Amino acid sequence: MPTTHETSQLLTHKERTKIINSVKKLVPERYINISNPNQDYGPWLALVDERAPHLMNDDVPAFEAGVSELLKSLGSSHTAFFHERRDSVPPPYSINATLRPVDTTHGKRWMFVDVIEDGVASQAGIRPGEFLLSIDSEPVVPPKTANFRIGGNHNVEIGSFNGNKRQVNFEIPNRAAKDRPPMIEPRSLSCRLLVSDVGYVRVATFPGAVGQSFAKALDDAIRDLKAQGIGRLIVDIRGNIGGGLGSLRLMSYLCPGKVEIGHSLTRRRFRNGYRKESLTRIGKIPATKAELLMMAMRFKVFQRDRSLVLVSEGLGPQPFHGRTVLLINEHTHSAAEMVASFARQNRFATLVGTRTAGQVLGGANFKLVGGYILRIPVAGWYTWQGESIEGKGVEPDVAVENSAESLSVGVDTQLEKALQIVQSL
């Protein structure tokens, strides 16, 4: 895998020109801005042309930063420009943990919030409420980002709320998820019995475009919990990075029948006009190879537009219906936010925690020359009631923060509140 220096030698003037021209072509053709679907891209294209001469002469890191800044100015989530070398990957995608900037007696620090079970940070013994002080002897103070290299070994300094410090090694596997941003995919779900009849399911991601493996794993988890006699359920989607159609199975467990969840919309469909009731409907995750093949034919051959309606699968009554709590926070993203909004608008669960990220779009990756990839939103998402969550997020029914003080002593205030509420239902 080439280093940044090697890439700078390989990235020629001709390749830079091709990259910029590809970006200029793809954004007006495919990019969707939910707040302004009829956006005029003329001013943005003029800005690209204005900055292009500088991008041609900058070193590679400055070129990458410059293109990223241009894309950031478009104002939507699911927008990125990165190289396949995967050497600067944010914590949720590299060490399977989320960080929050907090004030301490020593200034601002990055605090670990969600540490996903079996992830890199978890295996290194990191606990929520600890602080990330440095990476490879370089101090990391907010707003400076804390990124890691997939396939790399990093020595990090960890601090605690009481001032203790220790050195920890992060060994990040040299693998990445298919058809997703550069990432080490976290363990998708885990479950356990909390107390008496209260089940707990934590979902960190929805792997796979179609979600077959996730759906089966969730079925198994729910079956095991029901065998233990649960009548109440807490679903934890804090720190969930989103994903594919597997979210449909989780939403389907929240209600007995088939209920419209929402619809996605591409720019082409928006401009040509549409009725949401007439859009292609998906109301089942394929369970067999034949069903999977039929879905592939349907969306890769006959209907390549990503405008569609999601409908819950109708899995029937569950013992925890009417007694379900959903845990959310600012690190709940994308498909997980679809779950949260569906539950809240239909009163299928009580939401506890903090407002979600507000990043709910259908993204797509486009390969460019020189090993670069452009990620842009190509489909917007609307609830069945017509609301867009992008830029807004989903508000909890019961707002609860997890403070650094409580996390540092192993107390999950949000989970404790969720347990209190679900036992009262």
C-alpha positions in Angstrom: 0.0 0.0 0.0 1.5 3.4 -1.0 2.4 5.9 1.6 1.4 9.5 1.4 4.8 10.5 0.0 4.7 7.7 -2.6 1.2 8.8 -3.6 2.4 12.4 -4.1 5.0 11.2 -6.6 2.4 9.1 -8.5 -0.4 11.8 -8.5 0.3 13.6 -11.8 -1.1 16.8 -13.2 -3.2 14.7 -15.6 -4.6 12.6 -12.8 -5.5 15.7 -10.8 -7.3 17.1 -13.8 -9.2 13.8 -14.2 -10.2 13.8 -10.6 -11.5 17.3 -10.6 -13.3 16.8 -13.8 -15.0 13.7 -12.5 -16.1 15.4 -9.3 -17.5 18.3 -11.4 -19.4 15.8 -13.5 -20.8 13.5 -10.8 -22.0 16.2 -8.3 -24.4 18.0 -10.7 -25.6 14.6 -12.1 -26.1 12.6 -8.9 -25.7 14.7 -5.7 -28.9 15.4 -3.8 -29.3 18.2 -1.3 -32.4 17.4 0.8 -32.8 21.0 1.9 -32.7 22.2 -1.7 -33.3 19.4 -4.3 -33.4 21.9 -7.1 -30.1 23.4 -6.1 -28.2 25.4 -8.8 -24.7 24.0 -8.9 -23.4 26.8 -11.1 -21.9 28.8 -8.2 -20.3 25.7 -6.8 -18.8 24.7 -10.1 -17.4 28.3 -10.5 -15.8 27.9 -7.0 -14.2 24.6 -8.1 -12.8 26.3 -11.2 -11.5 29.2 -9.1 -9.6 26.9 -6.8 -8.5 24.3 -9.4 -5.2 26.1 -10.2 -4.1 26.0 -6.6 -5.1 22.3 -6.3 -2.9 21.5 -9.3 0.2 22.8 -7.5 -0.5 21.8 -3.9 1.2 18.8 -2.3 -1.0 15.7 -2.0 -2.3 16.3 1.5 -3.2 19.9 0.6 -4.8 18.6 -2.6 -6.9 16.1 -0.7 -7.9 18.7 1.9 -8.8 21.2 -0.8 -11.1 18.8 -2.6 -12.7 17.7 0.7 -13.3 21.4 1.6 -15.1 21.9 -1.8 -17.3 18.9 -1.1 -18.0 20.0 2.5 -19.3 23.3 1.2 -22.2 21.4 -0.5 -23.6 21.0 3.0 -24.8 17.4 3.2 -23.7 14.3 5.1 -22.4 11.2 3.3 -20.0 13.4 1.4 -16.3 12.5 1.4 -13.1 12.3 -0.7 -10.5 9.8 0.3 -7.7 7.5 -0.9 -7.9 3.7 -0.7 -4.6 3.7 1.3 -6.9 4.1 4.4 -4.3 5.9 6.6 -6.6 8.5 8.3 -9.8 6.8 9.4 -12.0 8.2 12.2 -12.4 6.2 15.4 -15.9 4.8 14.8 -14.6 3.2 11.6 -11.1 2.2 12.7 -11.2 1.3 16.4 -15.0 0.8 16.8 -15.4 3.6 19.4 -16.9 7.1 19.5 -15.4 10.2 21.1 -16.8 13.4 22.5 -15.0 16.6 23.3 -15.3 17.4 27.0 -13.9 20.1 29.3 -11.5 19.0 31.9 -9.2 20.7 34.4 -6.5 20.3 31.8 -8.5 21.8 29.0 -10.5 20.0 26.3 -10.0 16.3 25.8 -11.5 13.5 23.7 -13.6 11.2 25.9 -14.5 7.7 24.9 -18.3 7.4 24.8 -19.4 4.2 22.9 -16.9 1.3 23.0 -18.3 -1.5 20.8 -17.8 -5.0 22.1 -15.0 -6.9 20.5 -13.7 -3.8 18.6 -10.1 -2.6 18.6 -10.6 -0.2 21.5 -12.6 -2.8 23.5 -9.9 -5.5 23.0 -7.3 -2.9 24.2 -9.2 -2.5 27.4 -10.6 1.0 26.8 -13.6 1.9 28.8 -16.2 4.7 28.3 -15.3 7.8 30.2 -11.5 7.5 29.6 -9.7 10.1 27.6 -7.5 9.8 24.5 -4.5 12.0 25.1 -2.1 11.2 22.3 -1.5 9.0 19.3 2.0 7.8 18.6 3.4 10.5 21.0 1.5 13.3 19.2 -1.0 15.1 21.5 -4.6 15.0 20.2 -6.6 17.9 21.6 -10.1 18.9 20.2 -10.9 20.1 17.7 -7.9 18.2 16.2 -9.3 14.9 14.9 -8.2 11.5 16.2 -7.7 9.3 13.2 -6.0 5.9 12.8 -4.5 3.8 10.0 -6.3 0.6 9.0 -3.7 -2.1 9.2 -1.5 -0.1 11.5 -0.2 -0.3 15.1 -0.6 2.8 17.2 0.7 3.5 20.6 -1.9 5.7 22.4 -1.9 7.5 25.8 -5.0 7.0 27.8 -6.1 9.2 30.7 -8.7 8.8 33.4 -10.9 11.2 35.1 -8.8 11.0 38.3 -5.6 12.0 36.4 -4.0 8.6 36.0 -2.4 7.8 32.6 -1.3 4.6 30.8 0.0 3.5 27.4 -2.1 1.2 25.2 -1.4 -0.4 21.8 -4.1 -0.4 19.1 -3.6 -3.2 16.6 -5.9 -2.4 13.7 -6.6 -5.3 11.3 -5.6 -4.8 7.7 -9.1 -5.4 6.3 -12.0 -3.2 5.3 -15.7 -3.6 4.7 -16.9 -4.0 1.1 -18.8 -1.2 -0.6 -18.6 1.1 2.5 -16.3 3.9 3.5 -12.9 2.7 4.7 -13.7 0.9 8.0 -13.2 -2.0 10.3 -16.8 -3.2 10.6 -17.8 -3.6 14.2 -19.6 -6.5 15.8 -23.1 -5.9 14.5 -25.1 -7.0 17.6 -25.0 -8.5 21.0 -27.7 -9.4 23.5 -28.3 -10.4 27.1 -30.8 -10.6 29.8 -30.5 -7.5 32.0 -32.9 -8.2 34.9 -35.8 -10.6 35.3 -37.9 -10.1 32.2 -35.9 -7.3 30.5 -33.9 -8.1 27.4 -31.1 -6.0 26.0 -30.0 -5.9 22.4 -27.1 -3.6 21.3 -26.9 -2.9 17.6 -23.7 -1.2 16.4 -24.2 -1.4 12.6 -26.4 -3.0 9.9 -23.8 -4.9 7.7 -24.4 -6.0 4.2 -26.4 -4.2 1.5 -29.4 -6.6 1.9 -28.9 -7.5 5.5 -29.5 -11.3 5.4 -26.8 -12.3 7.9 -27.9 -9.5 10.3 -31.5 -10.4 10.0 -30.7 -14.0 10.9 -28.5 -12.9 13.9 -31.3 -10.6 15.2 -33.9 -13.4 14.8 -31.6 -15.7 16.9 -31.1 -13.0 19.5 -34.8 -12.3 19.9 -35.6 -16.0 20.0 -33.0 -16.6 22.7 -34.3 -13.7 24.8 -37.9 -14.8 24.4 -36.9 -18.3 25.5 -35.6 -16.6 28.7 -39.1 -15.2 29.3 -38.6 -11.5 28.4 -41.6 -9.2 28.4 -39.7 -5.9 28.0 -36.9 -4.9 25.7 -34.2 -2.2 25.6 -32.6 -1.7 22.1 -29.4 0.2 22.2 -28.4 1.9 19.0 -26.0 4.4 20.5 -22.8 4.7 18.4 -24.5 2.9 15.5 -22.8 3.9 12.3 -25.7 2.9 10.0 -25.6 0.5 7.1 -27.9 -1.4 4.8 -31.3 -3.1 4.7 -30.8 -5.0 7.9 -32.4 -2.0 9.7 -35.7 -3.2 8.2 -35.6 -6.3 10.4 -35.1 -4.3 13.6 -37.9 -1.9 12.7 -40.1 -4.9 11.9 -39.7 -6.3 15.4 -41.1 -3.0 16.8 -44.6 -3.6 15.5 -46.8 -6.6 14.7 -48.1 -5.6 11.2 -47.0 -4.1 8.0 -46.5 -0.3 8.4 -45.0 2.2 6.0 -41.7 3.4 7.3 -40.6 6.0 4.8 -39.3 6.5 1.3 -36.0 7.4 -0.4 -35.8 9.7 -3.4 -33.2 10.4 -6.1 -32.9 13.8 -7.8 -34.1 12.4 -11.1 -37.3 11.0 -9.5 -37.8 14.3 -7.6 -37.5 16.4 -10.8 -39.7 14.0 -12.9 -42.5 14.1 -10.3 -43.7 11.2 -8.1 -46.3 9.9 -5.7 -44.9 8.1 -2.8 -47.7 5.5 -2.9 -46.6 4.5 -6.4 -42.9 4.0 -5.6 -41.4 0.5 -5.6 -42.0 -1.1 -2.2 -39.6 -3.2 -0.1 -41.3 -5.1 2.7 -39.2 -8.1 3.2 -35.5 -9.1 3.5 -34.7 -12.0 1.2 -34.5 -15.2 3.1 -33.4 -17.5 0.2 -31.0 -17.4 -2.7 -33.9 -17.3 -5.1 -35.4 -14.3 -3.3 -32.0 -12.6 -3.2 -31.5 -13.2 -7.0 -35.0 -11.7 -7.7 -34.2 -8.6 -5.7 -30.8 -8.2 -7.5 -32.6 -8.5 -10.9 -35.2 -6.1 -9.8 -32.9 -3.3 -8.7 -29.8 -3.9 -11.0 -31.7 -4.6 -14.2 -35.3 -3.4 -14.2 -35.2 -0.5 -11.7 -31.8 1.1 -11.2 -33.3 4.2 -9.5 -33.0 4.2 -5.7 -36.3 5.7 -5.1 -38.4 3.3 -3.0 -40.7 2.8 0.0 -39.8 0.7 3.0 -42.5 -1.2 4.7 -42.1 -3.3 7.9 -42.2 -7.0 7.4 -45.2 -8.0 9.6 -43.5 -10.4 12.0 -46.5 -10.6 14.3 -47.0 -9.7 18.0 -44.0 -9.8 20.3 -44.1 -10.0 24.1 -42.3 -6.7 24.4 -44.6 -4.6 22.2 -45.7 -1.6 24.2 -42.8 -2.2 26.6 -39.8 -1.2 24.5 -37.2 1.5 25.1 -34.7 2.7 22.4 -31.4 4.2 23.5 -30.0 6.9 21.2 -27.2 9.5 21.2 -25.3 12.0 19.0 -23.4 9.1 17.5 -26.5 7.3 16.3 -26.2 7.7 12.5 -28.0 7.0 9.2 -30.1 3.8 9.1 -30.2 3.8 12.9 -31.8 7.2 12.8 -34.4 5.7 10.5 -35.2 3.2 13.2 -35.4 5.9 15.8 -37.7 8.2 13.8 -40.0 5.2 12.9 -40.3 4.2 16.6 -40.9 7.8 17.8 -43.4 8.8 15.2 -45.5 5.7 15.6 -45.0 5.4 19.4 -43.6 1.9 19.1 -40.9 2.7 21.7 -39.8 5.3 24.2 -36.6 7.0 23.1 -34.0 7.8 25.8 -30.7 9.6 25.4 -29.6 12.5 23.3 -30.5 13.8 19.8 -29.2 11.7 16.9 -26.6 12.9 14.4 -29.0 14.0 11.7 -27.1 12.3 8.8 -29.7 10.3 6.9 -29.0 10.0 3.2 -28.3 7.2 0.7 -24.7 7.4 -0.2 -22.7 5.9 -3.1 -19.0 5.5 -3.7 -17.5 6.4 -7.1 -14.0 5.2 -8.0 -11.7 7.9 -9.4 -8.2 7.7 -10.9 -5.1 7.4 -8.7 -6.8 5.2 -6.1 -9.3 8.0 -5.0 -12.9 7.5 -4.1 -15.7 10.1 -4.1 -18.6 9.4 -1.7 -21.8 11.5 -2.3 -25.5 11.3 -1.3 -27.5 10.1 -4.2 -30.9 9.5 -2.4 -32.7 11.5 0.2 -34.8 9.9 3.0 -38.2 11.0 4.2 -40.4 9.5 6.9 -43.8 8.4 5.8 -45.1 11.6 7.3 -42.9 13.5 4.9 -40.2 14.7 7.4 -36.5 14.8 6.5 -34.2 13.9 9.4 -31.1 15.2 7.6 -29.5 18.1 9.5 -32.1 17.7 12.3 -31.7 14.3 13.9 -34.3 12.6 16.1 -35.0 14.0 19.6 -35.4 11.6 22.5 -38.6 11.4 24.5 -36.5 11.5 27.6 -33.3 13.5 27.4 -30.4 12.0 29.4 -26.7 12.8 29.2 -23.9 10.5 30.1 -21.4 12.7 31.9 -17.7 12.1 32.0 -18.0 11.8 35.8 -20.6 9.0 35.7 -18.9 7.1 32.9 -15.5 7.3 34.6 -16.9 5.2 37.5 -18.7 2.8 35.3 -22.2 4.2 35.5 -24.2 4.4 32.3 -26.9 6.9 33.3 -28.8 6.5 30.0 -29.0 2.8 30.4 -30.1 3.1 34.0 -32.9 5.5 33.0 -34.0 3.2 30.2 -34.2 0.3 32.6 -36.2 2.4 35.0 -38.7 3.4 32.3 -39.1 0.0 30.7 -39.9 -1.6 34.1 -42.6 1.0 34.6 -44.4 0.1 31.3 
